[in-house]
Amino acid sequence: MRQKHYRAAAIGHTGAGNYGHGLHLAYRHLENVEFIAVSDPNPEGREKASTETNAQRSYTDYREMLEKEDLDIVSVCPRWVTDHVEMVLACLEAGCHVYCEKPMTATLADGDLIVETAAQKGLKVAVSHQGVYFPSTHALKQLLQDGKIGQVESIRAHGKQDGRGGGEDMITLGTHTFNTMRFLVGDVGWMTAHITQTGEEVGVDHVRTPTEPVGPVAGDCIESYFAFKNGVSGFYDSRQDRFGRGGMEIYGSQGIISLNAGQSHQVAICSNPIWKIGDPSQPWEIIDICPPTSASQNSLDHGNHLAIIDLIAAIEQDRKPLSSASDAVAALEMIVGAYQAQLTGARVSFPMENRQHPLAG
């Protein structure tokens, strides 16, 4: 059977989110993909991206590119969410499948619109939550399913907690974390949260301008609790200027698995769910659950590469991508739900009724 070939392009905006985490380079070394064009209103950025991708043509306006080129897949690359909805919808209207930078949207309503439009047109939208594409993440999920630590009872995740710690960390990097949590233990039934700014309860008057336009953010300390539908309890925390604490621990009835952010191929396992410091009967074992053959195999570039391979498989098998638009909406719900819980002082049931951003007033 002859392999189908795909024509790809990328939308970037140098100075306004640029090309995200290299989404325009995701097609390199794929024999069944021909990279056709790149668009960018910035001439220097456009020339650079054209050179990096060996694009056959380049455009100032992505709408002109979509109109003139016969494309199958388009990367919507900017990190800024400002124009994501407009860009993704334009691609879908042109009959193109999409690989979009995260966060996909700032509001659930915008995410819903993308999900509904893609479904109506029979097109696929994948989102750059690279972690779920790595074989190591699938190996970790298999460990849990095989009962390595018994019945999974809780999962505790931590933000990167740099200078953006709190609200901005939760949207810019937490979207990866929440997507991975859902990949491992399923959908959330309800959540609650406690958000503060220098110890003060956060309200709408605490909304601040983030480093980049990713939607409203507030708080320098986030504490969230999730009740997953399968009975697993989930926790997420992020505090400002606690850099290096990112990672995740998964607690089961018979043990604990701990992994650090960026080192998902290597985990530490304790075969006792009640760990005591210095107890020789409870040693931690460090194992490679899916050892990489090179350093690049844990990189974002490799994650993007795997995402496109999966997107093409999703197109040909008519299934959801591993990290789909609906997954991005579900991850965002775990973020905006924290603000909804903080402002109302109540549990937030999913799916949320309020599809606008709670901090928008």
C-alpha positions in Angstrom: 0.0 0.0 0.0 1.4 3.3 -1.1 2.1 5.7 1.8 0.1 8.9 1.7 2.0 12.1 1.5 1.1 15.3 3.4 1.7 19.0 2.6 2.5 21.0 5.7 3.0 24.6 6.7 3.5 26.8 9.8 2.1 30.0 11.1 4.5 32.0 13.2 4.6 35.6 14.6 8.0 36.8 15.5 7.7 39.2 18.4 4.3 37.9 19.4 4.8 34.4 20.5 7.3 33.6 17.8 7.2 29.9 16.8 6.5 28.6 20.2 8.6 25.6 21.2 9.8 24.9 17.6 6.4 23.7 16.2 7.5 24.7 12.7 10.4 22.2 12.9 8.2 19.2 13.8 8.1 17.9 10.2 11.9 17.3 9.7 13.0 13.8 8.7 9.4 12.7 7.9 9.5 11.1 4.5 5.8 11.3 4.0 5.6 15.1 4.7 6.6 17.9 2.3 7.0 21.3 4.0 5.5 23.9 1.7 5.3 27.3 3.4 5.6 29.5 6.4 3.9 32.7 7.3 5.1 35.5 9.6 4.4 39.3 9.4 7.9 39.9 10.6 10.4 39.9 7.7 13.4 38.8 9.7 11.5 36.1 11.5 9.9 34.9 8.3 13.3 34.6 6.5 14.8 32.7 9.5 11.9 30.3 9.7 12.0 29.7 5.9 15.6 28.8 6.1 15.1 26.5 9.1 12.3 24.6 7.4 13.5 24.8 3.8 10.1 26.2 3.0 9.3 26.5 -0.7 7.4 29.7 -0.2 6.8 32.3 2.6 4.0 34.7 3.3 3.3 37.8 5.4 -0.3 36.9 5.9 -1.3 33.4 7.0 -4.7 33.9 5.4 -3.1 34.4 2.0 -1.0 31.3 2.6 -4.1 29.2 3.4 -5.9 30.5 0.4 -3.1 30.0 -2.1 -1.5 26.7 -0.9 -3.0 23.3 -1.0 -2.2 22.2 2.6 -3.0 19.2 4.8 -1.5 20.1 8.1 -0.6 23.5 9.6 1.3 24.2 12.8 -0.1 27.2 14.7 3.1 28.1 16.5 2.9 31.3 18.6 3.2 30.9 22.4 0.8 33.8 22.8 -2.9 32.7 22.9 -4.0 36.1 21.5 -4.7 34.9 18.0 -4.9 31.1 18.4 -8.7 30.9 17.9 -8.6 33.0 14.8 -5.6 31.1 13.4 -6.9 27.6 14.2 -10.4 28.3 12.8 -8.9 29.7 9.6 -6.9 26.5 9.2 -10.0 24.4 9.8 -12.0 26.5 7.3 -9.3 25.9 4.8 -9.6 22.1 5.3 -6.4 21.7 7.2 -5.6 19.6 10.3 -3.8 21.5 13.0 -0.9 21.1 15.4 -1.3 24.0 18.0 1.0 25.4 20.6 -0.3 25.2 24.2 -2.2 26.7 25.9 -4.6 26.3 23.0 -7.0 29.0 24.3 -7.5 31.3 27.3 -11.1 30.4 27.8 -13.2 27.2 27.7 -15.6 28.8 25.3 -12.9 29.4 22.7 -11.7 25.9 23.2 -15.2 24.5 22.8 -15.5 26.4 19.5 -12.3 24.8 18.1 -13.5 21.3 19.2 -16.9 21.8 17.7 -15.6 23.2 14.4 -13.0 20.5 14.0 -15.7 17.8 14.6 -18.1 19.4 12.1 -15.4 19.5 9.4 -14.0 16.0 10.2 -10.5 17.4 11.0 -8.0 16.8 13.7 -6.5 19.3 16.1 -3.5 18.1 18.2 -1.9 20.3 20.9 1.7 20.4 21.9 1.6 18.7 25.3 4.7 16.8 24.3 4.9 14.7 27.4 2.1 12.3 26.5 3.9 11.4 23.3 7.1 10.2 24.9 7.4 6.4 25.2 8.4 6.8 28.8 5.0 8.3 29.7 3.3 5.3 28.2 5.7 3.0 30.0 4.8 4.8 33.3 1.1 4.3 32.6 1.7 0.7 31.9 3.5 0.3 35.2 0.4 1.7 37.0 -2.0 -0.6 35.0 0.2 -3.6 35.8 -0.2 -2.8 39.5 3.5 -1.9 40.2 2.4 0.1 43.3 -1.0 -1.6 43.7 -4.2 0.4 43.4 -3.5 4.0 42.5 -4.9 6.2 45.2 -3.5 9.7 44.7 -1.3 11.7 42.4 0.5 14.8 43.6 2.0 17.2 41.0 4.1 20.3 41.4 4.6 23.3 39.2 8.0 24.5 38.0 7.7 27.3 40.6 10.1 29.8 39.2 9.4 33.6 39.1 6.1 32.8 37.4 5.1 30.5 40.3 1.4 30.6 41.1 -1.1 31.6 38.5 1.2 32.1 35.5 3.1 28.8 36.2 -0.3 27.1 36.3 -1.3 28.2 32.8 2.0 28.2 31.0 3.5 25.0 32.3 0.7 23.5 34.4 -1.2 22.7 31.2 1.4 20.0 30.5 1.0 18.6 34.0 -2.8 18.5 34.0 -2.8 16.9 30.6 -0.4 14.2 31.9 -2.5 13.7 35.0 -5.6 13.0 32.9 -3.6 10.7 30.6 -2.5 8.6 33.6 -5.7 8.5 35.7 -8.6 9.8 33.6 -11.2 12.5 33.9 -11.9 14.9 36.8 -15.4 14.8 38.4 -15.0 18.0 40.5 -12.3 20.2 42.1 -11.6 22.8 44.6 -8.7 25.2 45.3 -7.1 27.8 47.5 -5.2 30.7 45.9 -3.4 33.4 47.7 -1.1 36.4 46.9 1.5 37.1 49.6 -0.8 35.3 52.0 -3.9 37.3 51.1 -7.0 35.6 49.6 -7.1 36.1 45.9 -10.1 38.0 44.3 -10.7 39.5 40.9 -8.8 42.6 42.1 -5.6 40.5 42.2 -5.5 39.9 38.4 -2.1 40.7 37.0 -0.5 41.0 33.6 1.5 37.8 32.9 4.9 37.7 31.2 3.2 36.7 28.0 -0.4 37.0 26.9 -1.8 33.6 28.0 -5.0 34.9 29.6 -5.7 36.3 33.1 -3.6 35.1 36.0 -3.6 35.7 39.7 -1.9 34.5 42.9 1.6 33.5 43.9 0.5 30.3 45.6 -1.9 27.7 44.2 -3.2 24.7 46.0 -5.7 22.6 44.0 -7.5 19.3 44.8 -9.1 17.1 42.1 -11.6 14.3 42.6 -11.0 12.0 39.6 -14.0 10.0 38.4 -12.2 6.7 39.1 -11.8 7.6 42.8 -8.1 8.8 42.6 -7.4 12.0 44.5 -5.3 14.6 42.7 -3.2 17.5 44.1 -1.3 20.4 42.4 0.7 23.1 44.0 2.8 26.0 42.7 4.5 28.8 44.7 6.6 31.6 43.4 10.4 31.4 43.5 10.6 27.7 44.6 12.4 26.8 41.4 13.4 23.2 40.9 10.6 21.6 42.8 8.6 20.4 39.7 7.6 16.8 39.4 5.1 14.3 40.4 4.5 11.5 43.0 2.0 8.7 42.5 0.8 6.9 45.6 -0.6 3.4 45.5 -1.8 0.9 48.0 1.5 -0.9 47.8 4.1 1.8 47.0 5.1 5.2 45.7 6.4 6.3 42.3 8.3 9.6 42.2 9.5 11.4 39.0 11.1 14.8 38.4 10.0 17.2 35.7 12.1 16.7 32.5 13.3 13.2 33.6 10.1 11.2 33.0 12.1 8.2 31.6 13.7 7.7 35.1 11.6 7.1 38.2 12.1 6.2 41.8 10.0 3.5 43.3 9.4 2.7 47.0 7.6 -0.6 47.6 5.9 0.6 50.7 3.2 3.2 50.7 4.2 4.5 54.1 7.8 5.7 53.6 9.9 6.4 56.7 13.2 8.3 56.5 16.2 6.0 57.1 14.2 2.8 57.3 16.3 0.2 55.5 13.3 -2.0 54.9 11.8 0.7 52.6 14.5 1.5 50.0 13.9 3.6 47.0 14.9 2.0 43.7 15.8 4.2 40.7 14.9 2.6 37.4 14.8 3.6 33.7 11.3 2.7 32.6 12.1 3.6 29.0 15.8 4.5 28.6 16.4 7.1 25.8 19.0 6.1 23.2 20.1 9.8 22.9 19.6 13.0 24.9 17.5 14.4 22.1 14.8 11.8 22.6 13.6 13.6 25.7 13.6 17.0 24.0 10.7 19.2 23.0 11.8 18.8 19.4 11.5 15.1 19.6 8.1 15.5 21.3 6.9 17.6 18.5 8.2 15.1 16.0 6.3 12.3 17.8 3.2 14.5 17.9 3.1 14.9 14.1 3.6 11.2 13.7 0.6 10.6 16.0 -1.4 13.3 14.3 -1.0 11.6 10.9 -1.9 8.3 12.4 -5.0 9.9 14.0 -6.0 11.3 10.6 -5.5 7.9 8.8 -7.2 5.9 11.6 -9.9 8.5 12.2 -9.3 8.7 16.0 -8.4 11.5 18.4 -4.7 12.6 18.6 -3.0 11.6 21.9 -3.3 15.2 23.0 -6.4 16.5 21.2 -8.2 19.9 21.3 -10.8 18.3 23.7 -7.9 17.2 26.0 -6.6 20.8 25.9 -10.0 22.1 27.0 -10.1 19.5 29.8 -6.6 20.6 31.0 -7.6 24.2 30.9 -10.7 23.4 32.9 -8.5 22.2 35.7 -6.8 25.6 35.6 -9.7 28.0 35.4 -11.7 25.8 37.8 -9.1 26.7 40.4 -10.1 30.3 40.1 -13.8 29.5 40.0 -13.4 27.5 43.3 -11.4 30.3 44.9 -13.8 33.0 44.0 -16.9 31.1 45.0 -15.5 29.2 47.9 -17.2 26.0 46.6 -16.6 22.8 44.8 -16.6 23.1 41.0 -18.3 20.3 39.1 -17.0 19.3 35.6 -17.9 20.1 33.0 -18.0 23.7 34.2 -21.1 25.7 33.5 -19.1 29.0 33.2 -17.2 28.7 30.0 -15.7 32.2 30.3 -12.7 33.0 32.4 -13.6 33.5 36.1 -11.1 36.3 36.4 -12.5 38.2 33.5 -15.2 39.6 35.9 
